[in-house]
Amino acid sequence: MADTRIQSVTARQIIDCKCRPLVEVDVTTAEGVVGRGCAPTGSSVGMYEAFVLRDHDPNEYGGLSVHKAVDHVIHQIGPALIGMDVMDQEAIDRRMIELDGTENKERLGGNAIYSVSIACYRAAAASRGVPLYEYIAGGKIRTVPVPSFNVINGGRYPHLTQAFNEFIVVPYRAETIEEAVEIGVEVFKKLGTVLEDYLGTEPGVGGSYGWIAPSEDPEVVLSIMQKAIDGCGYHDKVAFALDCASSEMYDAASQTYYLNGKQRSSEEMIDYMKGLTEKFPFLFVEDMLDENDWDGYRLAHQKIQRTNLIGDDFIVTNRKRLERAVRENSLDGFILKPNQVGTISEAMEAYRYARKQGLFAVPSGRSGGVISDVVMDLAVGLQVDFIKNGCPKSGERIDKLNFLIRACSLHEGCHLSELSHLVRF
């Protein structure tokens, strides 16, 4: 029988797709099996996420280096885990949480703890001789999730401010994973041409590798996207989605949101979004209000019926926040980002609770992505309906698409998830 006790824990600083430092960890078992994990982070980061420990040394990566977190893995976390069994993920994660001793993992760093958590998870799967997604699924997979594509990036630019962060296309009626990927790629390419015609110049590329928003008006952006979709002949196969990331545009002093040249109240934002969902086919709308706007989310869920409302910064993969959202009937689902809460065990606890309460989970990578992101193993292993893949442009995002194609091809009878039960338009 394999000896799955932890023999060594090593760590180093590497860089993500945006050339920002992150922690990478290797966990080796007594039998020599190695699991590797790293902790990417996002551009839109919720205030309730696990703490990302950085060095703040202006002489290295503009203060973003993570040598302190790496040192904590090597000299504090690692020694505390030696001899523990990688098959007991909950015990390992609990040991690290206790060792840190803070609410948001700020002493040792959520990035340090999360990287070790993933490394142990991967070592456990490798000890069983199976891919991590099969280890999570408990056997062969039957489906792969429908990918969605962040094709236009909002945010603040010198010439305009598009309040909504991500404009997304979802090939919700694709029949195979290969068709879903092709739809995303073709629409993105066509969109570049449509934008060039609209702007009179080549469109710029945003921080998440999608095209820069051409207008402050979301309706203009969505109409341009629809033109690209129609130009590809996919009008009956593609829906829209939004990640508003509205905390980025919220002014706490006035309790208003910037949108299309105006400051708007929560109720005005809700009415505006309701109107959008009645004009365009939306599968979901993410983070449409500030992460602390509980009253607003409750009202939004009452008034908006033609799409699914989901929380990212609002929930941060945290069971306590999910419990409140369930009590107040605020959401239909949540974005599953394990690094937000800081360990695999806590993320899985949030997932199981949400599913038991009838909410769906949408695994998502972070803007500072990496190759072989554990989120893809979770998405496939948990057999979720759909996921957020990002734009079909940069290497780590293409890797996620190839992961889905590869996983499905390796399992006889595997097929693309069917989303009709989530369609409200």
Secondary structure, 3 states (H helix, E strand, C coil): CCCCEEEEEEEEEEECCCCCEEEEEEEEECCCCEEEEECCCCCCCCCCCCCCCCCCCCCCHHHCCCHHHHHHHHHHHHHHHCCCECCCHHHHHHHHHHHHCCCCCCCCCHHHHHHHHHHHHHHHHHHHCCCHHHHHHCCCCCEECEEEEEEEEEEECCCCEEEEEEEEEECCCCCCHHHHHHHHHHHHHHHHHHHHHHHCCCCCECCCCCEECCCCCHHHHHHHHHHHHHHCCCCCCCEEEEECCHHHHEECCCCEEEECCEEECHHHHHHHHHHHHHHCCEEEEECCCCCCCHHHHHHHHHHCCCCEEEECCCCCCCHHHHHHHHHCCCCCEEEECHHHHCCHHHHHHHHHHHHHCCCEEEEECCCCCCCCCHHHHHHHHCCCCEEECCCCCCHHHHHHHHHHHHHHHCCCCCEECCCHHHCCC
